[in-house]
Amino acid sequence: MPVHTRIAPTPSGYLHEGTAFNFVLTWVRARRWGGTVRLRIDDAGQQTVQSEFVDDIFHTLDWLGLDWDYGPTSPDSLAREYSQQLRYDRYHAVIQQLVEAQQVFACSCTRRDVQQAGGQYPGTCAARSLAGSLAGSIDCTSADHALRLRLENVPIPFPVVRGKNGAPAYMIVSVVDDVDHGITHIVRGSDLLPVTATQRALSALVPELQGFADISVEHHPLIVDATGEKLSKSHGSTDLRSWRQAGRGPEAILQRVATYLEVPEARAVRSVRDLLKAH
């Protein structure tokens, strides 16, 4: 089977070293296997996408020296052709299948409620039912409650599939896109191991998504800061925009990937082409 993978940043902040490591590793894996790369910008859950964060994605990919075969080539083409927000009908149709199969429940809990419960949703609203006429008529685009999925024997037993803002959630959007786009390989951080297991279980509930089970998923170690914490946009990790403004190149990231791939003389790597040739 031809290899087709994807680079999938979220425009929720300026990108940091951890995301760049993932981009480079994904690209090298695809090119080494003679495969293709899709750029997918995960903007489905954002009511307002800030243009500077979208711009930063393209600046970062250019700075790293990465190319891709499918997907947007500019912020304008993203808005016109490739935004996930243009695919809401598709995502809501899948969510509706879960509603009609009585796999979801309405949840009114807030983010603060979850934090007060220890940070992991305890299933407060799970006893609620969408039985009878409600199951057949609930509007998956309404914005008065979230919809959560009931799953068993997975790390995230009650994942959100549609947020209170009416937008489809990452947990299901990513699966739908991966299947619809014919993705065969995914490279993601080890922090997403629970997400992968949960998405596998989710995909088994919808016949048209069951191909997700055949996708090969590689989980790489995370890049951490000086205190051992995962790099995060929300925690103010140093962003790559600051690197570029300071005149820094991407060599440190490329060499980190080279070391992970056990490339001889990793410190001699200066470009993604060097990395690909050495690997």
ABEGO torsion letter per residue (X at the ends): XBBBBBBBBBBAEBBBAAAAAAAAAAAAAAAAAGBBBBBBBBAAABABBBAAAAAAAAAAAAAAGBBBABEBABAAAAAAAABAAAAAAAAAAAAAAAAAAGABBBBABBAAAAAAAGGBBAGAAAABBABEAAAAABBAABAABBBBBBBBGBABABBBABBAAGBBBAAAAAAAAAAAAGBABBBBBAAAAAAAAAAAAAAAABAAAAAAAABBBBBBBBBBBAAGBBBBAAAGBBBAAAAAAAGBBAAAAAAAAAAAAGBBGAAABABAAAAAAAX
